[in-house]
Amino acid sequence: MASIKPRTMGQQFGRRSWAEPWKIKMVEPIHMISRGEREQAIREAGYNTFLLSSADVYIDLLTDSGTSAMSDRQWAGLMMGDESYAGSRNFYHLESAIVSTYGYPFVVPTHQGRGAEHLISQALIEPGQYIPGNMYFTTTRLHQELAGGIFVDVIIDEAHNPADPHPFKGNVDLNKLEALIVRVGADNIAYVSLAGTVNMGGGQPVSMANVKELRNLCDQQGIRIYLDATRMVENCFFIQEREKAYAGVPIATILQEFCSYTDGAWMSAKKDNLVNIGGWLAVNHQDVFDLACNLVVVYEGLHTYGGMSGRDMEALAIGIKEAVDDDHVRSRVEQVRYLGCLLTEWGVPMVQPIGGHAIFLDARTFYPHIPQEHFPAQTLATELYLDSGLRSMERGNVSAGRDPETGRNRYPALELTRLAIPRRVYTQAHMDVVAESVKAVYDSRQDTSGLKMVHEPKYLRFFQARFEPLV
Ligand SMILES: Cc1ncc(COP(=O)(O)O)c(C=O)c1O
């Protein structure tokens, strides 16, 4: 079994210390506007952090999507863009990076993750078919529903309890999946939609043992498995850390093995792959590739650029290789954990164990006096912004939206406010400031009341909904 070459000081001397495997070459100034200006800004934004101007934000933890700092090599790659309409050399670099890193032979580029979700959903789902998955994701489920599919959550129960310390809360409950197969028949299941890590569950991983068992079950039933690989590199870190057989195995090797148990993957390259825009779909089967490769020209662009420029594809090809560097992954997850450990010590309620890309504050426990219909997680995001200009995001009732059949609000068990950490962007001092702000808002929680929604868009309402304070 290959082992990781010890490179960081901590690794070489057997110490627990770690540091980022890079130094800063270019900086972007940020500043905090006054409390009065923040009050005005959030009012004008309809109490929705997505509607704030970034100039009014101090530390931006809205998302880890497209917010990474690129390396000097990636910036150099931008200068090597081949902007030919068809057959750009950068596409072939990208294709080869995906094939060698993830192991799927057929690649379709897309402008970002939801472009790939659209293609796979349209290619594989017949109206009325079921798509079991390990918890929903907003855009993924919407594309499955728009293709006529019905998403069914088959994640383990522990995932719905923020305090449960299960080390692999992203795992599929095989009994739930088997029960669905018995109920609807394997032919009515389009595919299993597996995500590693699980964003809506708190960045929680899937174990290698679980994906192997899932593969066995699906092989018996003739069902394919498609992977949302958006944060699979972080998932692999947790496998390396928590599954004995993988201790010391490089992230790149773990990733290859995990993907080998699936039939293909879609990717929002704006996360793990360290670029500001981009995505891809990659599959094992020629028939699925042929469908997706034809659909991409309708919705995204020619099959050798799929909505990206040549230079974007070059930066992405380089980002894919950087993303599986063990020192990088470790420092990325440890930074998230640093913030989470500070807040845990201070008694702030959050999803445990701490996930890969973000801290997910448990807004129900934070504000037990605010009922879910008054949007505690949205309220908490507003309060954090007012306190320090810190931008976070709701991941609860607003994000869950309405059931397309009944039109009723879906009230998820998890009502969370997410502090997502961009990759290679903020320092430990920024994390200290964030922790202090969360603590200050927690200390004054009794004085806070909820919000009411005054504008509700039909699709993915969390992006554009508007709110007003209740009092
Ligand atoms: C798990 C997961 N899948 C898919 C997507 C969609 O990707 P994109 O935003 O690039 O369209 C996201 C984006 O946040 C995500 O977190």
Ligand as a Chemical Component Dictionary entry (heavy atoms), coordinates in Angstrom:
data_LIG
# 
_chem_comp.id                   LIG 
_chem_comp.type                 NON-POLYMER 
_chem_comp.pdbx_formal_charge   0 
_chem_comp.three_letter_code    LIG 
# 
loop_
_chem_comp_atom.comp_id 
_chem_comp_atom.atom_id 
_chem_comp_atom.alt_atom_id 
_chem_comp_atom.type_symbol 
_chem_comp_atom.charge 
_chem_comp_atom.model_Cartn_x 
_chem_comp_atom.model_Cartn_y 
_chem_comp_atom.model_Cartn_z 
_chem_comp_atom.pdbx_ordinal 
LIG C1 C1 C 0 -23.096 19.104 -3.304  1  
LIG C2 C2 C 0 -23.331 20.048 -4.436  2  
LIG N1 N1 N 0 -23.743 19.563 -5.607  3  
LIG C3 C3 C 0 -23.985 20.377 -6.654  4  
LIG C4 C4 C 0 -23.831 21.747 -6.559  5  
LIG C5 C5 C 0 -24.167 22.624 -7.733  6  
LIG O1 O1 O 0 -23.028 23.144 -8.287  7  
LIG P1 P1 P 0 -22.942 24.610 -8.977  8  
LIG O2 O2 O 0 -23.173 25.630 -7.924  9  
LIG O3 O3 O 0 -21.560 24.637 -9.543  10 
LIG O4 O4 O 0 -23.982 24.658 -10.027 11 
LIG C6 C6 C 0 -23.389 22.283 -5.355  12 
LIG C7 C7 C 0 -23.217 23.748 -5.220  13 
LIG O5 O5 O 0 -23.256 24.339 -4.179  14 
LIG C8 C8 C 0 -23.141 21.410 -4.258  15 
LIG O6 O6 O 0 -22.723 21.875 -3.073  16 
# 
loop_
_chem_comp_bond.comp_id 
_chem_comp_bond.atom_id_1 
_chem_comp_bond.atom_id_2 
_chem_comp_bond.value_order 
_chem_comp_bond.pdbx_ordinal 
LIG C1 C2 SING 1  
LIG C2 N1 SING 2  
LIG C2 C8 DOUB 3  
LIG N1 C3 DOUB 4  
LIG C3 C4 SING 5  
LIG C4 C5 SING 6  
LIG C4 C6 DOUB 7  
LIG C5 O1 SING 8  
LIG O1 P1 SING 9  
LIG P1 O2 DOUB 10 
LIG P1 O3 SING 11 
LIG P1 O4 SING 12 
LIG C6 C7 SING 13 
LIG C6 C8 SING 14 
LIG C7 O5 DOUB 15 
LIG C8 O6 SING 16 
# 
